[in-house]
Amino acid sequence: GGGGNRKGKSKKWRQMLQFPHISLCEDLRQTLERDYHSLCEKQPIGHMLFRQFCETRPELSRCVKFLDAVAGYEVAPDEKRKECGQHLIEKYLKPNSEDHVPEVPSQLVDACCERLEQEPSKELFKECTKLIHDYLSVAPFADYLDSLYFNRFLQWKWLERQPVTKNTFRQYRVLGKGGFGEVCACQVRATGKMYACKKLEKKRIKKRKGEAMALNEKQILEKVNSRFVVSLAYAYETKDALCLVLTLMNGGDLKFHIYHMGEAGFEEPRAAFYAAEICCGLEDLHQERIVYRDLKPENILLDDHGHIRISDLGLAVHVPEGQTIKGRVGTVGYMAPEVVKNERYTFSPDWWALGCLVYEMIEGQSPFQQRKKKIKREEVERLVKEVQEEYSEKFSPCARSLCTMLLCKDPLERLGCRGAGAKEVKEHPLFKHLNFRRLEAGMLDPPFKPDPQAIYCKDVLDIEQFSTVKGVELEPTDNDFYQKFATGSVPIPWQNEMIETECFKELNVFSTDGTVPPDLDWKGQPSPQPKKGLLQRLFSRTVVETAATARKSPPGCRA
């Protein structure tokens, strides 16, 4: 969108995101679950509006500042953490301080002071924050639900739940291909945010009986909220396709970086950084009881800054509590011995595959397969089950030790599978210089930053065209599946988009003189929208059509 500093927002972005009158939000008020954790902590806009409400009362404002200070303490660099903790205790937990938080009892404060002197652990204030949340979640939360701020939250939720169609986005160039269709860059008209749109052609899905796989990937992506896994922001349908709108990752995949950027492989610090971020991504998936099953270099993507995310969750599956699963799925050379043998498992295959990936990043070749050499599948599987991998001088003793422990043939002995999960991997000496709290908060600088001008992938002309699907007709009964799939916006990514693109800051205005804004005032019912005249309607239609034909890839939108 040209003109001004709208950063890709449509000229009409304010109209597109116009709040409904509060009287239109009553259904939402009745149906939203009144859950403190979801409404005030997990949902980003909910979190901000609850904070704004708390700031109107000194006794709540202190609590919120204390919670923010603890969050700051937890991500402080190791050498500054003790000093940071002492400052926090002085400011909020000493009875004579003006910001004293009386909800934390003195014996707990004494215990914190003592433990801080011994060892400033990241979990030091865990009990204190639990007490504060317990306090906020009762009377203050009830008051918030009756406030102007919660009414405003309902208006945002109403906007979040508006239908999503292809017209929500501008479509740009093809980035690559997925299993059922192309992947294109796209941009949300109202906010200017760029995403990748993965198209799943309806006929192609039907021909290959891919409905369950497509729905499974969509539901898993929707459930996982991690900075180390690509995020699903929208799911919608067109006449011919189902569309997943995902985090845009412009920096190429790890396979490209390992093999097509000079000598194969990475220096150890770079390999360790990516291994640590992947470990955090696996931890987030496993916490939701999801096993990924397809970890390999081409599924790890880099963003503009050089951080990675796990992508392509088509083979991921939910493991019910207390159960094991079975399934010979994955990619030859990365499948764990227990998968190859068709035994039962939970999360062990992912730690094996991480071992393969760390090995490949350092060696510039995978442990059980030579690049460019065609080895039969049976032979690769024999190596995986029976043969110990070999290490060159490229491996330091530390890197070799990590790979050996991850590539342990027995899943019960493997690192990551001995009962403590990702924690076991994070505690390996290869990561001793890494502060995982800061890594998880996105505060560490990656070792390599992609060049914004470069395109880290095949040339667009090399991406094979999909052939047309013949012999398949769509029927009304297919609509049940499409409706399960096309559910519109996903709450947390949508709310983050509103905050990141500053739409929240610009629209979330309350009057300074204490009067109620008209859209939140029950006395002023909404005025009906003026009808457009025939000429206006015709004119706006022709403008849209010319804009559509003139559209081209935006400057700087490389993916």
C-alpha positions in Angstrom: 0.0 0.0 0.0 1.7 3.2 -1.1 2.0 6.5 0.7 2.8 7.5 4.3 4.5 5.2 6.8 1.8 2.5 6.9 4.3 -0.4 6.6 2.2 -2.3 4.2 -1.1 -1.6 5.8 -4.1 -0.9 3.5 -5.3 2.7 3.3 -8.5 1.4 4.9 -6.9 -0.5 7.7 -8.7 1.4 10.5 -12.1 0.5 8.9 -11.1 -3.1 8.5 -10.3 -3.2 12.2 -13.1 -1.1 13.5 -14.4 -2.2 16.9 -18.0 -3.4 17.0 -20.3 -1.7 19.5 -20.1 -3.5 22.8 -23.7 -4.6 22.5 -22.6 -6.9 19.7 -20.2 -8.8 22.0 -22.7 -10.3 24.4 -22.6 -13.7 22.8 -18.8 -13.7 23.3 -19.2 -12.6 26.9 -21.5 -15.6 27.6 -19.4 -18.2 25.9 -15.8 -17.2 26.8 -14.3 -19.4 29.5 -13.7 -17.3 32.6 -10.2 -18.7 33.1 -7.6 -16.3 34.6 -4.6 -18.1 33.1 -6.0 -18.0 29.5 -7.5 -14.5 29.6 -4.9 -12.6 31.6 -1.6 -14.6 31.0 -1.7 -16.7 27.8 -3.5 -14.4 25.4 -1.2 -11.4 24.5 -4.0 -8.8 24.2 -5.7 -10.2 27.3 -2.4 -9.9 29.1 -2.0 -6.3 28.1 -5.5 -5.2 28.9 -5.4 -6.9 32.3 -2.2 -5.1 33.0 -3.8 -1.8 32.0 -6.7 -2.5 34.4 -4.2 -3.2 37.2 -2.4 0.0 36.6 -5.5 1.9 37.6 -5.1 0.6 41.2 -1.9 1.1 43.2 -2.2 -2.2 45.1 -2.5 -4.1 41.8 0.0 -2.0 40.0 2.7 -3.0 42.5 1.9 -6.7 41.9 2.2 -6.4 38.1 5.5 -4.5 38.4 6.8 -7.2 40.7 5.9 -9.9 38.2 7.7 -8.0 35.4 10.8 -7.6 37.7 10.8 -11.4 38.3 10.6 -12.0 34.5 13.6 -9.7 34.1 15.5 -11.5 36.9 14.9 -14.9 35.2 16.5 -13.7 31.9 19.3 -11.7 33.4 22.8 -12.7 32.3 24.3 -15.2 34.8 26.9 -12.7 36.2 24.2 -10.0 36.8 21.5 -12.2 38.3 22.5 -12.0 41.9 22.6 -8.2 41.8 19.3 -8.1 40.0 17.7 -10.4 42.7 19.0 -8.2 45.5 17.5 -5.1 43.8 14.2 -6.9 43.4 14.0 -7.9 47.1 14.9 -4.3 48.2 12.2 -2.7 46.0 9.3 -5.1 46.4 9.8 -7.4 49.3 11.1 -5.1 52.1 8.2 -3.8 54.3 9.6 -0.2 54.4 9.7 0.1 50.6 7.0 2.2 48.9 6.4 -0.6 46.3 6.2 -3.3 49.0 4.1 -6.3 47.9 2.4 -7.5 51.1 1.0 -10.6 49.5 4.4 -12.4 49.9 4.8 -13.4 53.6 8.0 -12.5 55.4 9.2 -16.1 56.0 9.2 -16.7 52.2 11.1 -13.4 51.7 13.7 -14.6 54.2 14.0 -17.9 52.5 14.5 -16.1 49.1 17.3 -13.9 50.6 19.1 -16.9 52.0 18.9 -18.9 48.7 20.0 -15.8 46.7 23.2 -15.6 48.8 23.9 -19.3 48.2 23.0 -19.6 44.5 20.9 -17.2 42.4 18.9 -19.8 40.6 16.4 -18.8 37.9 13.6 -20.4 39.8 14.2 -18.4 43.0 11.0 -16.4 43.0 8.7 -19.2 41.6 6.6 -19.5 44.9 6.3 -15.7 45.2 4.9 -15.3 41.7 2.5 -18.2 42.3 1.2 -16.4 45.4 0.8 -13.1 43.4 -1.1 -14.9 40.6 -3.3 -16.7 43.1 -4.1 -13.3 44.6 -4.8 -11.6 41.3 -6.9 -14.5 40.0 -9.7 -14.0 42.6 -11.1 -10.5 43.5 -9.0 -8.4 41.1 -9.9 -10.8 38.2 -13.6 -10.6 39.1 -13.4 -6.8 39.1 -11.5 -6.9 35.7 -14.4 -8.9 34.2 -16.7 -6.1 35.1 -14.5 -3.3 33.8 -14.2 -1.3 30.6 -10.9 -3.1 29.9 -12.5 -6.5 29.7 -15.2 -5.0 27.4 -12.4 -3.8 25.1 -10.9 -7.3 25.2 -14.3 -8.6 24.0 -14.2 -6.2 21.1 -10.7 -7.4 20.1 -12.0 -11.0 20.3 -14.9 -10.1 18.1 -12.4 -8.8 15.5 -10.3 -11.9 15.9 -13.3 -14.1 15.1 -14.3 -12.4 11.9 -14.3 -14.6 8.8 -11.0 -15.1 7.0 -11.0 -15.4 3.2 -8.5 -15.0 0.4 -9.4 -11.3 0.4 -7.9 -10.9 3.9 -4.5 -11.2 2.2 -2.4 -9.9 -0.7 -0.8 -12.8 -2.5 2.8 -12.6 -3.7 5.4 -14.8 -5.4 5.8 -18.6 -5.1 8.4 -19.6 -2.5 8.4 -23.4 -3.1 6.2 -26.4 -3.0 4.6 -28.5 -0.3 3.1 -32.0 -0.7 -0.3 -30.8 -1.9 0.4 -27.5 -3.5 2.5 -24.4 -3.7 3.8 -22.2 -0.9 3.5 -18.4 -1.6 4.4 -15.2 0.3 1.3 -13.3 1.4 0.6 -10.1 3.4 -2.3 -9.3 5.7 -4.0 -6.2 4.2 -5.1 -4.7 7.5 -1.8 -5.0 9.3 0.9 -5.3 6.6 2.4 -8.4 8.3 4.0 -10.9 5.9 3.4 -14.7 6.1 3.9 -17.8 4.0 0.7 -19.4 2.6 0.8 -23.1 2.2 -1.9 -24.2 -0.3 -3.4 -27.7 -0.1 -5.4 -28.3 -3.3 -8.7 -29.9 -2.5 -8.6 -32.4 -5.4 -5.0 -33.4 -4.7 -5.8 -34.1 -1.1 -8.8 -36.2 -2.1 -7.0 -38.1 -4.7 -4.2 -39.1 -2.3 -6.6 -39.6 0.7 -4.7 -37.0 2.6 -7.5 -35.5 4.6 -6.5 -37.0 8.0 -2.8 -35.9 7.5 -3.8 -32.4 6.5 -6.2 -31.9 9.4 -3.6 -33.5 11.8 -0.9 -31.0 10.8 -3.3 -28.1 11.1 -4.5 -29.1 14.6 -1.0 -29.7 15.8 0.3 -26.4 14.5 -2.7 -24.6 16.1 -1.9 -26.2 19.5 1.8 -25.4 19.7 2.8 -21.9 20.6 6.6 -21.9 20.5 9.2 -19.4 19.1 11.1 -22.5 17.8 8.2 -24.1 15.7 6.6 -22.4 12.8 3.3 -20.8 13.9 -0.1 -21.1 12.3 -1.8 -17.8 12.2 -4.8 -18.5 9.9 -6.6 -21.4 8.3 -9.1 -20.7 5.5 -10.5 -22.2 2.3 -11.0 -21.0 -1.3 -13.0 -22.7 -4.0 -10.1 -25.0 -4.9 -7.8 -25.1 -1.9 -7.3 -25.2 1.8 -4.7 -22.7 3.0 -2.4 -22.6 6.1 -1.0 -19.2 6.8 2.4 -19.7 8.6 5.4 -17.8 9.9 7.4 -16.5 6.9 11.0 -17.9 7.1 13.2 -16.0 4.7 16.6 -17.4 5.5 16.4 -20.8 3.8 16.7 -24.2 5.3 19.6 -25.9 7.1 20.2 -28.3 4.3 20.9 -25.4 2.0 23.2 -23.8 4.5 25.1 -27.0 5.3 25.8 -27.9 1.7 25.5 -24.8 -0.6 27.3 -22.0 1.3 31.0 -22.9 0.9 32.6 -25.9 2.5 30.0 -28.4 3.9 29.2 -28.2 7.5 29.4 -25.5 10.3 31.9 -24.4 12.9 31.0 -26.0 16.2 29.6 -22.9 18.0 27.1 -22.4 15.1 26.1 -26.0 15.2 25.7 -25.9 19.0 23.4 -22.8 18.7 21.1 -24.4 16.2 21.1 -27.6 18.3 20.1 -25.7 21.4 17.2 -23.9 19.6 16.0 -27.2 18.1 16.2 -28.8 21.6 13.9 -26.0 22.9 11.5 -26.6 20.0 11.4 -30.3 20.7 10.8 -29.6 24.4 7.8 -27.4 23.5 6.4 -30.1 21.2 6.9 -32.9 23.8 5.3 -30.7 26.5 2.2 -30.9 24.4 2.8 -34.6 24.1 3.6 -34.3 20.4 6.4 -36.4 18.8 7.7 -34.8 15.6 9.2 -37.8 13.8 10.6 -35.8 10.8 13.6 -33.9 12.1 16.1 -33.4 9.2 18.0 -30.4 7.8 15.5 -29.4 5.2 12.7 -29.1 7.8 14.7 -26.6 9.9 14.2 -23.0 8.6 16.0 -19.8 9.3 14.2 -16.4 9.8 15.5 -13.0 8.9 17.6 -12.7 12.1 19.1 -16.2 11.8 16.9 -17.9 14.5 15.6 -21.3 13.5 12.1 -22.9 13.6 11.0 -26.5 13.1 8.6 -26.8 10.1 6.4 -29.4 8.3 4.6 -31.2 11.0 2.8 -33.6 8.6 4.2 -36.7 10.4 3.9 -35.3 14.0 1.4 -37.1 16.2 -0.1 -36.7 19.6 1.0 -39.4 22.2 -1.8 -40.0 24.7 -0.7 -39.7 28.4 0.7 -43.0 29.6 0.6 -44.7 26.2 3.2 -45.6 23.5 2.7 -45.4 19.7 4.0 -47.3 16.7 4.7 -46.4 13.1 7.5 -46.7 10.6 7.5 -43.1 9.5 10.1 -40.5 8.9 13.0 -40.1 6.4 15.5 -42.9 5.7 18.8 -42.1 7.5 17.1 -40.1 10.3 14.7 -42.8 11.6 15.7 -44.2 15.0 16.5 -48.0 15.4 13.2 -48.5 17.3 11.2 -47.0 14.4 13.1 -49.1 11.8 12.4 -52.2 13.9 8.7 -51.2 14.1 8.8 -51.2 18.0 6.6 -49.0 20.3 7.9 -45.6 21.4 7.0 -42.1 22.7 9.5 -39.2 22.1 12.8 -41.1 21.7 12.9 -40.9 17.9 13.2 -37.1 18.1 16.4 -37.2 20.2 18.0 -39.8 17.9 17.2 -37.5 14.9 18.7 -34.5 16.8 21.9 -36.6 17.1 21.9 -37.2 13.3 21.4 -33.5 12.7 24.2 -32.3 15.1 26.5 -34.9 13.4 25.6 -33.6 10.0 26.0 -30.0 10.9 29.6 -30.6 12.1 30.7 -33.3 9.6 29.0 -31.9 6.6 27.5 -35.4 5.9 24.9 -37.5 7.7 26.1 -40.4 9.9 24.4 -43.3 8.1 24.2 -42.1 4.5 26.7 -40.5 2.1 25.4 -37.6 0.0 25.2 -38.3 -3.7 25.8 -42.0 -3.2 22.7 -44.2 -3.7 22.7 -46.7 -0.8 19.8 -49.0 -0.7 17.2 -48.4 2.1 17.9 -51.8 3.6 21.6 -51.1 3.9 21.0 -47.7 5.6 18.6 -49.4 8.0 21.2 -52.1 8.8 23.7 -49.4 9.6 21.2 -47.6 11.8 20.4 -50.7 13.8 23.9 -52.3 14.0 26.8 -50.1 13.1 28.5 -47.5 15.3 28.9 -44.2 13.5 32.5 -42.9 12.9 33.9 -39.5 14.0 36.5 -37.4 12.1 38.8 -34.8 13.6 36.1 -32.1 12.9 34.5 -33.2 16.3 35.7 -31.9 19.6 35.5 -34.4 22.4 32.5 -32.5 23.7 30.6 -32.5 20.4 31.5 -36.2 19.9 30.2 -37.0 23.4 26.8 -35.3 22.7 26.4 -37.1 19.3 27.3 -40.5 20.9 24.8 -40.1 23.7 22.0 -39.0 21.3 22.8 -41.8 18.8 22.6 -44.5 21.4 20.9 -47.5 19.8 19.0 -48.3 22.9 16.2 -45.8 23.4 16.2 -46.4 27.2 19.8 -45.3 27.5 19.6 -42.4 25.0 20.1 -38.8 26.2 16.7 -37.1 26.4 15.0 -40.5 27.2 16.2 -41.2 30.7 13.3 -39.5 32.5 14.1 -35.8 32.4 13.6 -35.1 28.7 15.1 -32.0 27.1 16.6 -31.0 30.5 19.1 -33.9 30.1 20.2 -32.5 26.7 20.4 -28.9 27.8 22.7 -29.9 30.7 25.3 -31.4 28.3 28.7 -29.6 28.4 28.4 -28.6 24.8 25.8 -26.0 25.9 27.5 -24.9 29.1 28.2 -21.4 27.7 24.5 -21.0 26.7 22.0 -19.3 29.0 18.8 -21.2 28.0 16.4 -18.7 29.6 17.8 -15.9 27.4 17.7 -18.2 24.4 14.1 -19.1 25.0 13.2 -15.4 25.3 14.9 -14.7 21.9 17.6 -12.6 23.6 20.7 -14.3 22.2 22.2 -13.2 18.9 22.4 -16.0 16.3 25.9 -16.8 15.0 24.9 -16.1 11.4 22.5 -13.5 10.0 21.0 -14.1 6.5 21.6 -11.4 4.0 18.3 -9.7 3.3 19.2 -9.4 -0.4 20.0 -13.0 -0.9 17.6 -15.8 -1.8 18.5 -19.0 0.0 16.6 -21.5 -2.1 16.1 -22.9 -5.6 15.4 -20.4 -8.3 11.7 -19.9 -8.8 12.0 -21.3 -12.3 13.4 -24.6 -10.9 10.3 -25.2 -8.8 8.4 -27.9 -10.8 4.9 -27.0 -11.7 2.1 -29.2 -10.3 0.2 -31.2 -12.9 -3.5 -30.9 -13.0 -5.4 -33.5 -11.0 -7.7 -35.7 -13.1 -10.5 -38.1 -12.2 -11.5 -36.5 -8.9 -14.7 -34.6 -8.2 -15.5 -32.7 -5.0 -18.8 -33.6 -3.4 -21.0 -31.9 -0.8 -19.8 -34.5 1.8 -16.3 -33.2 1.6 -17.5 -29.9 3.2 -17.5 -31.4 6.7 -13.7 -31.8 6.4 -13.2 -28.3 4.9 -15.2 -26.8 7.8 -13.1 -28.5 10.4 -10.0 -27.2 8.6 -11.0 -23.6 7.8 -11.4 -22.2 11.3 -10.1 -18.6 10.6 -7.6 -16.8 12.9 -5.6 -18.6 15.6 -5.9 -16.4 18.8 -2.3 -16.1 20.1 -0.6 -15.4 16.7 -3.4 -13.1 15.6 -3.1 -11.1 18.9 0.7 -11.0 18.5 0.3 -9.7 15.0 -1.9 -6.8 16.2 0.7 -5.9 18.9 3.8 -6.3 16.6 2.3 -4.2 13.8 1.3 -1.5 16.3 -2.4 -1.8 15.4 -3.1 -2.5 19.1 -1.3 0.6 20.2 -3.0 2.8 17.7 -6.6 1.4 18.2 -6.6 0.5 21.9 -7.3 4.1 23.0 -9.4 5.1 26.0 -10.3 8.7 26.6 -8.0 10.6 29.0 -10.8 12.6 30.7 -12.5 9.4 32.1 -15.5 9.4 29.7 -16.5 6.2 28.1 -15.7 5.8 24.4 -18.9 5.6 22.2 -18.3 2.0 21.1 -18.1 0.9 24.8 -21.1 3.0 25.9 -24.2 1.0 26.5 -26.3 4.2 26.2 -25.2 4.8 22.6 -26.4 1.9 20.5 -24.6 1.5 17.3 -25.6 3.6 14.3 -26.2 1.6 11.2 -23.5 1.9 8.5 -24.6 4.3 5.7 -25.5 2.4 2.5 -23.2 3.0 -0.5 -24.8 4.5 -3.6 -24.8 2.6 -6.8 -22.1 4.8 -8.4 -19.9 4.4 -5.4 -20.3 0.6 -5.4 -19.5 0.4 -9.1 -16.5 2.7 -8.8 -15.0 0.9 -5.8 -15.3 -2.4 -7.7 -13.4 -1.1 -10.8 -10.7 0.3 -8.5 -10.2 -3.1 -6.8 -10.1 -4.9 -10.2 -7.4 -2.5 -11.6 -5.4 -2.9 -8.3 -5.6 -6.6 -8.6 -4.3 -6.7 -12.2 -1.5 -4.2 -11.4 -0.3 -6.2 -8.4 3.3 -7.3 -8.3 5.8 -8.5 -5.8 6.5 -5.7 -3.2 10.0 -4.3 -2.9 12.2 -6.1 -0.4 9.8 -9.0 -0.1 12.2 -11.8 -0.7 11.5 -15.1 0.8 
